[in-house]
Amino acid sequence: MTDMKELKGSIVALVTPFASDGSVDFEALARLIDFHLENETDALLILGTTGESSTMSHEEDDAVCEFTVKRVAGRIPVIAGSGSNSTQTMVEKSLSYQRLGADGLLLITPYYNKSNEEGIYRHFQAVLDEVDIPCILYNVPGRTGCSISERNVARLAKHPRALGIKEASGDMSYAARIARYVNDDFRLFSGNDDVVVPMMALGASGVISVWANVMPREVHGMVWDFLEGRISDALAQQLRCMNLIDALFCEVNPIPVKAALEMMGFGKAEYRPPLCELSDGGRRHVEAALKEVGLIG
């Protein structure tokens, strides 16, 4: 099992490739994993929002986790998204991924039923108390309809299994407030590709990235440029790729990034309903952005 204590850098929020019949395409998944291993991605996050886990069965989730852990073979950390709006389901999934060899977990707020502040605290605490591997909290109110309060971040940051928080609200004021709880045992990760450098200026250790699906080496390089003091180089890369980052979110994630991977030769983009193919306008947007940064001719 890979040591997660010093986790930093570019963590890709990996897509889950599907075959034309809708099943998980493990051959394509192997190619994507190898692509990231070859291009310096620092860790893999599977079964997150970008991985379309909300439309996958528990059996499929387990199969993807087991396959990824075996394919990676300890070379970089594998983090599994075990979130659910049912706390008990999140506990069960977390224990399953731990048993299958995941190095860490990503835990989301209880979407749809939302809960109050104390309920959200207990939602996370239930998993943190049960597992033995590090966990990253996930704040993405645009997806879930609720957020992790600053008070709850302060409380949860003290838990020995709370490794950090993926902050994806887009609210830099909130990010600055919770950055006060960052320390050697609790890390901050940008959850938005368009503000990686600003988040790192607040103390983030890196990014959990959709963008890294298509530019793994470049996102890794940008993060490490910042971490090693080459701030102007990191900023230049962030700004150079803003049009691509915007294109990757021109429609709901992961529709555009899967289309981008198809354009780059990684096989046909297949989705689980209710997600469907990118619109014609979206395709033109993504194609132009990929050409701008030289990913396609």
DRENTITOR-384407 format. One record per residue (C-alpha): residue number from 1; x, y, z. Coordinates in pm, 1 decimal. Example, Ala and Ser with C-alpha at 12.3 -4.5 7.8 and 13.67 -1.06 7.14 Angstrom:
2
- resi,X,Y,Z
- 1,1230.0,-450.0,780.0
- 2,1367.0,-106.0,714.0
END
This chain:
297
- resi,X,Y,Z
- 1,0.0,0.0,0.0
- 2,135.9,343.6,-99.2
- 3,211.6,599.9,172.4
- 4,-42.4,882.2,155.0
- 5,97.3,1103.2,429.7
- 6,296.1,1322.3,189.0
- 7,33.1,1329.2,-86.4
- 8,77.5,1629.0,-314.2
- 9,88.5,1713.3,-682.9
- 10,-153.0,1632.9,-964.9
- 11,-422.3,1379.4,-877.5
- 12,-629.6,1292.6,-1181.7
- 13,-1005.1,1252.7,-1138.9
- 14,-1007.2,961.7,-1381.3
- 15,-1288.8,896.6,-1626.8
- 16,-1444.4,549.4,-1637.4
- 17,-1441.6,423.7,-1999.0
- 18,-1748.9,233.0,-2111.8
- 19,-1794.2,-2.5,-2405.3
- 20,-2066.8,47.7,-2666.2
- 21,-2290.4,-195.6,-2477.3
- 22,-2261.3,19.4,-2163.7
- 23,-2031.2,-211.0,-1967.6
- 24,-1703.3,-94.8,-1812.5
- 25,-1426.2,-117.8,-2074.0
- 26,-1137.3,-256.6,-1871.1
- 27,-901.7,-267.8,-2168.6
- 28,-951.2,106.2,-2220.1
- 29,-916.5,163.2,-1845.7
- 30,-580.0,-14.1,-1853.3
- 31,-462.1,216.0,-2133.7
- 32,-567.0,524.5,-1938.3
- 33,-394.7,404.0,-1620.2
- 34,-74.7,334.5,-1814.4
- 35,-97.9,678.6,-1979.6
- 36,-96.6,841.7,-1636.3
- 37,180.7,623.8,-1500.3
- 38,393.6,719.1,-1800.8
- 39,315.5,1091.7,-1772.9
- 40,394.5,1162.9,-1407.6
- 41,45.8,1184.1,-1257.4
- 42,101.9,1177.5,-881.9
- 43,-210.1,980.7,-781.9
- 44,-529.4,838.8,-933.5
- 45,-876.6,919.7,-807.7
- 46,-1124.6,664.0,-935.0
- 47,-1503.5,647.2,-898.1
- 48,-1552.3,1016.9,-843.6
- 49,-1785.8,1257.1,-1022.4
- 50,-1570.1,1237.3,-1335.9
- 51,-1576.9,858.2,-1309.1
- 52,-1960.0,850.1,-1333.3
- 53,-1981.2,629.7,-1026.0
- 54,-2331.9,758.5,-950.7
- 55,-2461.5,544.0,-1239.6
- 56,-2253.2,236.3,-1159.1
- 57,-2349.0,-63.4,-947.3
- 58,-2160.5,-150.0,-629.7
- 59,-2026.0,-458.6,-808.6
- 60,-1891.7,-244.5,-1092.8
- 61,-1738.2,-0.8,-844.5
- 62,-1560.8,-286.3,-667.3
- 63,-1438.4,-429.9,-997.8
- 64,-1294.4,-94.2,-1109.5
- 65,-1125.2,-46.4,-772.1
- 66,-974.4,-394.7,-770.8
- 67,-858.6,-367.1,-1133.3
- 68,-700.2,-24.6,-1080.5
- 69,-518.4,-124.9,-762.8
- 70,-370.9,-430.5,-936.1
- 71,-275.2,-236.8,-1251.0
- 72,-106.1,43.5,-1055.8
- 73,72.2,-209.8,-833.5
- 74,176.5,43.2,-570.3
- 75,354.2,281.4,-805.7
- 76,131.7,578.5,-714.3
- 77,-155.5,613.9,-468.6
- 78,-505.4,501.4,-569.4
- 79,-787.3,697.7,-406.1
- 80,-1143.8,569.1,-441.4
- 81,-1455.1,784.3,-425.7
- 82,-1682.4,608.5,-179.0
- 83,-1933.9,885.6,-126.9
- 84,-2307.9,840.4,-94.4
- 85,-2602.4,1038.5,39.3
- 86,-2662.5,737.9,265.8
- 87,-2405.8,741.8,545.5
- 88,-2434.6,366.2,596.4
- 89,-2374.6,301.8,225.8
- 90,-2068.8,529.6,234.9
- 91,-1930.7,333.3,530.7
- 92,-1988.9,1.3,352.2
- 93,-1830.6,121.3,26.3
- 94,-1535.7,269.4,214.3
- 95,-1465.9,-58.5,394.6
- 96,-1498.0,-247.2,65.3
- 97,-1244.5,-25.7,-114.2
- 98,-1010.5,-46.5,183.7
- 99,-1031.0,-425.9,164.6
- 100,-960.0,-413.1,-211.5
- 101,-638.6,-219.9,-151.3
- 102,-724.4,147.0,-209.3
- 103,-469.8,377.7,-47.6
- 104,-724.9,644.0,39.9
- 105,-1087.0,753.6,5.9
- 106,-1274.1,1059.6,-118.4
- 107,-1586.6,1134.2,87.6
- 108,-1860.4,1363.1,-43.2
- 109,-2129.5,1554.1,141.7
- 110,-2475.7,1390.7,157.9
- 111,-2627.6,1522.7,-165.6
- 112,-3006.0,1542.4,-215.9
- 113,-3101.1,1491.3,149.8
- 114,-2831.0,1749.6,240.7
- 115,-2873.0,1737.6,622.6
- 116,-2793.8,2006.5,878.1
- 117,-2447.4,2098.4,1007.5
- 118,-2430.8,1832.5,1278.3
- 119,-2564.8,1564.3,1045.6
- 120,-2298.8,1644.8,786.9
- 121,-2031.0,1625.3,1056.8
- 122,-2156.1,1282.9,1168.1
- 123,-2175.8,1166.8,803.7
- 124,-1800.3,1210.5,767.7
- 125,-1716.5,1103.5,1120.8
- 126,-1890.3,768.7,1066.3
- 127,-1643.7,673.5,791.6
- 128,-1338.7,827.2,958.9
- 129,-1410.3,621.0,1271.4
- 130,-1452.9,294.3,1077.3
- 131,-1165.2,288.3,826.8
- 132,-790.1,262.1,869.7
- 133,-686.1,451.7,555.4
- 134,-666.8,829.0,495.8
- 135,-972.5,1016.4,374.2
- 136,-1016.4,1337.5,177.8
- 137,-1334.8,1536.1,238.9
- 138,-1503.0,1669.1,-75.5
- 139,-1678.6,2006.5,-82.0
- 140,-1866.2,2061.3,-410.6
- 141,-2193.8,2242.5,-334.8
- 142,-2266.8,2298.7,-704.4
- 143,-2316.4,1920.6,-735.3
- 144,-2454.0,1832.4,-394.0
- 145,-2664.0,2126.9,-283.6
- 146,-2481.8,2156.1,48.1
- 147,-2135.7,2243.6,169.2
- 148,-1902.3,2161.5,455.3
- 149,-1918.9,2452.0,698.4
- 150,-1598.5,2613.0,816.3
- 151,-1679.9,2488.6,1167.4
- 152,-1710.4,2131.3,1041.4
- 153,-1379.7,2158.4,853.4
- 154,-1215.8,2272.1,1176.8
- 155,-1366.2,1980.2,1369.3
- 156,-1298.3,1712.3,1107.8
- 157,-942.0,1830.9,1041.8
- 158,-849.6,1705.3,1389.0
- 159,-947.4,1344.8,1307.2
- 160,-641.4,1122.5,1253.4
- 161,-788.4,969.5,935.2
- 162,-879.9,1307.2,778.7
- 163,-596.7,1367.3,532.0
- 164,-742.5,1682.5,378.3
- 165,-1018.2,1845.5,178.7
- 166,-1089.4,1879.0,-192.5
- 167,-1235.1,2228.2,-220.7
- 168,-1447.9,2273.2,-533.9
- 169,-1692.8,2547.9,-441.0
- 170,-1517.1,2811.3,-651.8
- 171,-1550.4,3050.1,-356.2
- 172,-1199.4,3179.8,-285.9
- 173,-1315.1,3352.3,30.9
- 174,-1435.2,3018.5,171.0
- 175,-1110.3,2855.7,55.4
- 176,-908.1,3120.8,239.7
- 177,-1106.4,3067.1,558.3
- 178,-1062.3,2689.0,561.0
- 179,-694.7,2723.3,460.6
- 180,-635.4,2826.5,821.8
- 181,-680.0,2462.0,922.2
- 182,-412.5,2330.4,685.1
- 183,-115.5,2175.5,860.3
- 184,123.1,1880.0,822.9
- 185,-165.7,1639.4,890.8
- 186,-448.0,1809.5,698.2
- 187,-403.8,1919.2,338.7
- 188,-597.8,2135.4,97.4
- 189,-646.8,2033.0,-267.1
- 190,-793.5,2248.1,-541.3
- 191,-1103.4,2086.7,-686.7
- 192,-1127.5,2339.4,-970.4
- 193,-880.0,2341.1,-1257.6
- 194,-920.3,2712.6,-1327.7
- 195,-786.0,2822.5,-986.9
- 196,-506.8,2573.9,-910.7
- 197,-236.2,2838.2,-877.4
- 198,-449.4,3071.4,-661.8
- 199,-542.9,2777.5,-439.1
- 200,-178.1,2681.6,-402.0
- 201,-104.1,3039.8,-299.5
- 202,-345.5,2971.1,-11.0
- 203,-149.3,2657.4,81.8
- 204,-301.3,2383.2,-134.0
- 205,-79.9,2080.1,-192.1
- 206,-203.2,2030.0,-547.5
- 207,-514.6,1957.9,-747.9
- 208,-767.3,1680.9,-799.0
- 209,-804.0,1745.5,-1167.6
- 210,-1032.4,1682.8,-1464.4
- 211,-786.0,1869.0,-1689.6
- 212,-513.9,1615.4,-1603.4
- 213,-708.2,1348.7,-1795.8
- 214,-582.3,1510.8,-2117.0
- 215,-261.3,1687.4,-2003.8
- 216,-119.7,1478.8,-1719.3
- 217,245.8,1571.5,-1763.8
- 218,166.9,1942.8,-1794.9
- 219,-59.6,1957.4,-1489.0
- 220,198.5,1764.7,-1285.9
- 221,466.2,2007.0,-1404.3
- 222,259.1,2314.5,-1319.2
- 223,189.0,2195.4,-964.6
- 224,549.2,2102.2,-897.9
- 225,674.1,2427.5,-1047.7
- 226,468.3,2604.6,-781.9
- 227,571.6,2369.1,-500.8
- 228,939.5,2410.9,-589.3
- 229,922.5,2788.9,-612.1
- 230,891.2,2846.8,-986.7
- 231,576.2,3050.7,-938.3
- 232,589.6,3243.6,-1265.7
- 233,623.6,2919.4,-1465.1
- 234,324.6,2768.1,-1285.3
- 235,118.0,3080.8,-1346.8
- 236,212.1,3087.1,-1714.6
- 237,91.5,2727.6,-1760.0
- 238,-232.6,2797.7,-1572.8
- 239,-308.7,3097.5,-1792.9
- 240,-198.4,2929.8,-2116.8
- 241,-455.5,2654.5,-2070.4
- 242,-754.3,2855.0,-1950.1
- 243,-941.6,2817.4,-2278.5
- 244,-899.7,2439.4,-2261.2
- 245,-1007.4,2430.1,-1897.8
- 246,-1317.3,2633.1,-1985.8
- 247,-1391.2,2396.3,-2276.1
- 248,-1368.1,2091.7,-2050.7
- 249,-1657.5,2237.0,-1849.3
- 250,-1864.0,2379.2,-2137.7
- 251,-2121.5,2110.5,-2055.1
- 252,-2160.1,1902.0,-1743.1
- 253,-1849.6,1705.1,-1643.6
- 254,-1741.1,1445.9,-1764.5
- 255,-1915.7,1488.9,-2101.4
- 256,-1654.1,1726.3,-2252.8
- 257,-1344.0,1553.7,-2113.7
- 258,-1457.2,1216.6,-2249.9
- 259,-1513.8,1379.2,-2588.0
- 260,-1165.4,1533.4,-2566.0
- 261,-1009.9,1193.2,-2497.1
- 262,-1193.9,1053.4,-2799.0
- 263,-1050.9,1332.4,-3016.4
- 264,-706.0,1244.0,-2881.9
- 265,-742.9,882.3,-2990.5
- 266,-842.7,710.4,-2666.4
- 267,-1153.1,542.9,-2809.7
- 268,-1514.8,641.5,-2848.3
- 269,-1673.8,848.4,-2572.8
- 270,-1952.0,645.2,-2413.3
- 271,-2168.9,764.9,-2125.5
- 272,-2418.5,629.2,-1875.8
- 273,-2762.4,795.8,-1893.0
- 274,-2868.7,1056.8,-1801.2
- 275,-2536.7,1179.6,-1943.3
- 276,-2514.7,1173.9,-2322.3
- 277,-2284.7,1284.5,-2600.8
- 278,-2147.7,1637.7,-2631.4
- 279,-2350.6,1881.7,-2840.8
- 280,-2220.9,1993.2,-3181.4
- 281,-2137.7,2335.1,-3041.3
- 282,-1960.2,2178.1,-2748.4
- 283,-1755.7,1958.1,-2981.8
- 284,-1640.5,2261.3,-3177.5
- 285,-1545.3,2434.6,-2853.0
- 286,-1345.1,2138.2,-2721.8
- 287,-1178.6,2070.5,-3056.5
- 288,-1063.8,2431.7,-3092.2
- 289,-923.2,2433.3,-2737.5
- 290,-734.1,2105.6,-2791.4
- 291,-583.1,2248.7,-3111.1
- 292,-481.4,2568.3,-2932.3
- 293,-258.5,2377.0,-2687.3
- 294,-132.1,2130.2,-2949.1
- 295,-305.8,1815.7,-2828.3
- 296,-456.9,1751.5,-3170.9
- 297,-365.0,1874.0,-3519.5
END
